[in-house]
Amino acid sequence: MQPGDRVAILAGTSLAFPVVALGVLKSGATLLPLNFRYQAEELAWVLADARPSLLFVESSYQELARAALAAMADGRLDLHL
């Protein structure tokens, strides 16, 4: 992680969020908080558009993150940016 990098976090209201957020901001990177209420395809759109260099995922949202990444990888997400 370097200054200027975009770092995404997918976490609920837990201690993980502020810990990661403070670390990211202190490093000079840009924090990209992700809405854990999004469906996988919506999350995939945000990730594809923002192109973060790192994604932190709270354990309870691992399946959602996997589904979003799969939507990006298998062509279900048709981006025209």
C-alpha positions in Angstrom: 0.0 0.0 0.0 1.4 3.3 -1.1 0.2 6.9 -0.8 -2.5 7.5 -3.4 -3.6 3.9 -3.6 -7.3 3.2 -3.3 -8.1 0.7 -0.5 -11.6 -0.7 -0.3 -13.1 -2.1 2.9 -16.2 -4.2 3.2 -17.2 -4.3 6.8 -20.2 -3.7 9.0 -20.3 -1.7 12.2 -17.5 -3.5 13.9 -14.1 -2.6 15.3 -12.5 -3.7 12.0 -13.7 -0.7 10.1 -12.1 2.1 12.2 -8.9 0.1 12.6 -8.5 -0.4 8.9 -9.7 3.1 8.1 -7.1 4.7 10.4 -4.3 2.6 9.0 -5.3 3.4 5.4 -5.6 7.1 6.0 -2.3 7.2 8.0 -0.5 5.6 5.1 -1.7 8.3 2.7 -3.9 6.0 0.7 -7.5 6.7 -0.1 -10.3 4.8 1.7 -13.1 3.4 -0.3 -15.8 2.2 2.2 -18.2 -0.3 0.5 -21.8 -0.7 1.3 -22.4 -4.2 2.8 -26.0 -4.0 1.9 -25.2 -4.1 -1.8 -26.0 -7.1 -3.9 -22.9 -8.8 -5.4 -23.5 -7.3 -8.9 -23.8 -3.8 -7.4 -20.6 -4.3 -5.4 -18.9 -5.6 -8.6 -19.8 -2.4 -10.4 -18.2 -0.3 -7.6 -15.1 -2.4 -7.5 -14.7 -2.4 -11.3 -15.1 1.4 -11.5 -12.9 2.3 -8.5 -10.2 -0.4 -9.1 -8.9 -0.5 -5.6 -5.4 -2.0 -5.1 -6.4 -3.7 -1.9 -9.7 -5.0 -0.5 -10.2 -5.7 3.2 -13.2 -7.9 3.9 -14.7 -8.6 7.3 -15.2 -12.4 7.7 -19.0 -12.1 7.7 -19.0 -10.6 4.2 -16.6 -13.0 2.6 -19.3 -14.7 0.5 -20.6 -11.4 -0.8 -17.0 -10.3 -1.8 -16.4 -13.7 -3.5 -19.7 -13.4 -5.4 -18.8 -9.8 -6.5 -15.3 -10.8 -7.7 -16.8 -13.8 -9.5 -19.3 -11.5 -11.3 -16.4 -9.4 -12.5 -14.3 -12.4 -13.6 -16.9 -14.5 -15.4 -18.3 -11.8 -17.6 -21.7 -11.3 -15.8 -20.6 -7.7 -15.4 -20.5 -5.9 -18.7 -18.8 -2.6 -18.1 -18.7 0.2 -20.7 -16.6 2.8 -18.9 
